[in-house]
Amino acid sequence: MDTQLALTTDMQIVLGLVGLTMLLFVFQRVRADLVALVVLVMLGLTGLVQPEDLFNGFSSNAVISVIATMILGMGLDRTGALNRLAAWLLRRARGVEQRLLVLVSGIAGINSSVMQNPSVMALYLPVVSRLSSRTGISLSRLLLPVAVAIVMGGSLTMVGTSPLILLNDLLVAANANLPSGAATLEPLNMFAPMPIGLALLAASLLYFRFFGDRKLRDDGDSNVTPARTESYFSRTYGIEGEVHELTVTADSPLVGMTFGEAEALHNAPLLLALQTGNESRLAPPADARIWVGSVLGAMGPRQQVADFAQNQFLRMNSRLRQFADLFNPSRAGISEAVIPPTSKFIGKTASDLQLRRQFGISLLAINRDKTVIRDNVRDTPLRAGDMLVLHSIWHDLGQASSKRDFVIVTDYPKGEQRPHKFRIAMTIFAVTMLIAVSGRVPTSIALMTGVAGMLVFGVLKMDEAYSAISWKTVFLMACLIPLGWAMDGSGAAAWVAGHTIERLPTGLPIWVIEFAVALLTAAFSMVISHVGATIVVVPLAINLALAAGGNPTAFALIVALSASNNFVTQSNPVMSMITGPGGYRPRELWKIGVPLSLVYTLIVVLVVNLMF
């Protein structure tokens, strides 16, 4: 291969776009999906990708497969499959922590082989929460091993993670730019990475059994876990006391005030409900007016509520007459939810989002990096990884969470479960996997067959299928795919690879170069996401393999696997979802995650070399 390839204007533009993308992802001043859109437009305006090909990313097999796995995951959830799983795990573990940890982590890892990792984590948060509350094992000791197993298990199949889903499309696209005489790159079959995935999953289980377990912190919380008991919310958030009814008298200064103005008064308890006339509302909108005869539902220590009632000329009643049904624990209560990195809530306040008006949810507190925010909570911009403390009717909570802008940690009574569809869903899923394994049709068609089956047989409704899709993830992937094509088609990947090989010592073993590529990809994934890292580095790795005399498919597979090798930062969606609920500090994640990442890299390079 010619390592003296001249640097052309097209190459400079592509490398400049890659650099710009990395900078924008690092500083996070612009949303990731908007960055991807800007890159897509720039590729079109500069002519680096032909107009007829520019939007082909949206119809690529990779994007369709990602959409299908998200919908299939919701179908399994709707049948209560994971509730059955939680009960089975409890029976098998018999209360022994180590056994429970291995069982939960192992099953979660296997589940992640056929579903997107963030979707599996979202489904397992309440499952782990329930196991924690029933066994008394703190949530922080369970969540991290489960999250790591989910990331590791995603490498069992070609549909477990977005990078692996992308890989086959990138391999096929690379064929158009291979030098003469080079062998055509063939797509990998559904279970091609299984030996690597099994080794990684086993390594994660052994790591936490013999090493990581000592580094996992026990919260020292008397085995009380989130959203299970009132004492937890009292100690963690200062939210305590019972609900009292406060009737507004004619002399009260609250008459004519809005609900938002009343809750902002000095030393006001938590105001959760309002009855005016015959209408009772939990989480009323902030602009709802309070009149003579209105009844407020207030929660707090009895003395605080009594003092507030006396100062504001309100009649206090400890027995719930008007709100007995609204505050029934089987109908409503306090819950915790975490903001995922794909949420539309990021950067907005509760006031902006109108949580009470739109969803019937009251935001009581925010837990951010071990700091509890109670004051001006409705005017605090939300961030990815924030833990929200909410009060709502359970049905309203379920409706709001279906939009995937927050993930419920609390195990609450859910509606719209379809346990009678369990056998149908599992049969459809099994048939889908058999079609995918057969190799007769592309994986994307096999997965969409399963989606169609779940919709036709009533496992899911069409609107639920739409809500299951994380459009931010889809848009990010579809817009960045042409950047990979441009890296390859312009010769930029070949130029970088050639100059890299020139500067390496002669006679360097191929596995050393593979190890370096794996670490480079892992570093890139912390900066430009696992999808971005795969799209940018795969063309580079293929050209590097050709220049060094290695196997291009092996190099590309190492990149796709290494793109998920991030256990220390919140750029990994799975890690960002557990940081808040588990109360993990950055230092703890680095202490546990760095050795894990090195083990991950060693296993990937070793097993790939054994396979190829």
Stockholm file with secondary structure:
# STOCKHOLM 1.0

chainA/1-612         MDTQLALTTDMQIVLGLVGLTMLLFVFQRVRADLVALVVLVMLGLTGLVQPEDLFNGFSSNAVISVIATMILGMGLDRTGALNRLAAWLLRRARGVEQRLLVLVSGIAGINSSVMQNPSVMALYLPVVSRLSSRTGISLSRLLLPVAVAIVMGGSLTMVGTSPLILLNDLLVAANANLPSGAATLEPLNMFAPMPIGLALLAASLLYFRFFGDRKLRDDGDSNVTPARTESYFSRTYGIEGEVHELTVTADSPLVGMTFGEAEALHNAPLLLALQTGNESRLAPPADARIWVGSVLGAMGPRQQVADFAQNQFLRMNSRLRQFADLFNPSRAGISEAVIPPTSKFIGKTASDLQLRRQFGISLLAINRDKTVIRDNVRDTPLRAGDMLVLHSIWHDLGQASSKRDFVIVTDYPKGEQRPHKFRIAMTIFAVTMLIAVSGRVPTSIALMTGVAGMLVFGVLKMDEAYSAISWKTVFLMACLIPLGWAMDGSGAAAWVAGHTIERLPTGLPIWVIEFAVALLTAAFSMVISHVGATIVVVPLAINLALAAGGNPTAFALIVALSASNNFVTQSNPVMSMITGPGGYRPRELWKIGVPLSLVYTLIVVLVVNLMF
#=GR chainA/1-612 SS CCTTCCCCHHHHHHHHHHHHHHHHHHHCSSCHHHHHHHHHHHHHHTTSSCHHHHTGGGGSHHHHHHHHHHHHHHHHHHTTHHHHHHHHHHHHHTTCHHHHHHHHHHHHHHHTTSSCHHHHHHHHHHHHHHHHHHHCCCHHHHHHHHHHHHHHHGGGSTTSSHHHHHHHHHHHHHGGGCCTTCCCCCCCCTTTTHHHHHHHHHHHHHHHHHTHHHHSCCCCSTTCCTTTCHHHHHHHHCCCSEEEEEEECTTCTTTTCBHHHHHTSTTCCEEEEEEETTEEEESCCTTCBCCTTCEEEEEECHHHHHHHHHHTTEEEESSCSSSTTTTCTTTEEEEEEECCTTCTTTTCCHHHHTHHHHHCEEEEEEEETTEEECTTGGGSCCCTTCEEEEEEEHHHHHHHHTTSSSEECSCCCCSSCCGGGHHHHHHHHHHHHHHHHHTSSCHHHHHHHHHHHHHHTTSSCHHHHHHHSCHHHHHHHHHHHHHHHHHHHTSHHHHHHHHHHHHSCTTCCHHHHHHHHHHHHHHHHHHHHHHHHHHHHHHHHHHHHHHHTCCHHHHHHHHHHHTTCCSSSTTSHHHHHHHHHHTCCHHHHHHHHHHHHHHHHHHHHHHHHHHC
#=GC SS_cons         CCTTCCCCHHHHHHHHHHHHHHHHHHHCSSCHHHHHHHHHHHHHHTTSSCHHHHTGGGGSHHHHHHHHHHHHHHHHHHTTHHHHHHHHHHHHHTTCHHHHHHHHHHHHHHHTTSSCHHHHHHHHHHHHHHHHHHHCCCHHHHHHHHHHHHHHHGGGSTTSSHHHHHHHHHHHHHGGGCCTTCCCCCCCCTTTTHHHHHHHHHHHHHHHHHTHHHHSCCCCSTTCCTTTCHHHHHHHHCCCSEEEEEEECTTCTTTTCBHHHHHTSTTCCEEEEEEETTEEEESCCTTCBCCTTCEEEEEECHHHHHHHHHHTTEEEESSCSSSTTTTCTTTEEEEEEECCTTCTTTTCCHHHHTHHHHHCEEEEEEEETTEEECTTGGGSCCCTTCEEEEEEEHHHHHHHHTTSSSEECSCCCCSSCCGGGHHHHHHHHHHHHHHHHHTSSCHHHHHHHHHHHHHHTTSSCHHHHHHHSCHHHHHHHHHHHHHHHHHHHTSHHHHHHHHHHHHSCTTCCHHHHHHHHHHHHHHHHHHHHHHHHHHHHHHHHHHHHHHHTCCHHHHHHHHHHHTTCCSSSTTSHHHHHHHHHHTCCHHHHHHHHHHHHHHHHHHHHHHHHHHC
//
